Amino acid sequence: MVVDALVLAIDRRDEVFQMIVNSEDADEAIRQVGQLLGVGEFGGRVVLDLQFRRLTRVQRQALAAEAEELRSKLPDGR
């Protein structure tokens, strides 16, 4: 779930960034980002803790590969 939240945030980074900028404080940003991405408050917190270096092409590809690998290990493949 954590990796999926990060992948979603990177894919929708412009929307996520705008949501964060428009939030009154960090708690609101966490809630708003979690709702935007459908990952709840925990996922929103993970996204807000994302470091900008994770936005490089290589890091994005590594996250996507990790998410795919983790999903393939789940019984239902989600």
Secondary structure, DSSP 8 states (H G I E B T S, - for coil): -HHHHHHHHHHTHHHHHHHHHH-SSHHHHHHHHHHHHT-HHHHHHHHHT--GGGGSHHHHHHHHHHHHHHHHHSTT--
